[in-house]
Amino acid sequence: ELKKAMELDNEFEDRFDAEVWLKDMSNRLSKRAPHIPEKERFEVLRLVHREAKRFQLDPQLVLA
């Protein structure tokens, strides 16, 4: 699922940064919303990251 999310995402400046951020945030999100499947978590995280960057906001702040 992570590989698919990274293939679809081009909002990250670096592929390694994308992998690290998506994995870390997915783990954090799974603790707060364990009912959300991994595939959907990655999709939500990609969208949050993209929209936060679009409005020049910190994606982690938006997730908080």
N, C-alpha and C positions, 0 to 999 in steps of 0.2 A: 504494500500500500504506500509506503514512503517513496519508493522508486516512482510509482505512478504520479504521486503528488508533485515530486520534484520535476518530472518531465513536463507537467502542465504549467509549472510556475516559472515565470521569468522575471518576477518582481525583485528577486534577491540579486544582490550584486555579485555574489560568489556562490557557487554550487555547494561548497563545503559549509558555508554559513547557513545556507538553506537547510541542509540536512541536520545540522546541529540544532538550529532553532526549532524546526518542525518536530524533531524527536523530543526535545526538552519540553516544549509546550504541549505536545500530545500527552506525555506522561503526566504533566501537571493537570491538564484538563480531564484526564481519565479518573483522577482522584476525586474531582468535584462533580463529574457527570459520568459515572461508570456505565450508564445505560446507553451512551452514545457509541456506536461501533467505530472502530479505528478508521475505517475509510471516511466516514462522515466527519470525524475529528480533523483529519488532514484537510478535508475540503473546507471546513469552517476556518481553520487556521490560515489556510492560503488566502481565503477571502478577507479575513480580518487583517492580515499582513498587507495585502494589496491596497485595501481601502484606507488603512491607517497611513501608509506611505503616500498615498494620493493626496491626503489632507495634511501631510507633514506632521503626523502624530507618531508617537512611539507605539508600536504594535502591542507591546506588553502592557502599556497603560490602558489601551483599549480593551484588552482581555481582562484586566483587573475589574 
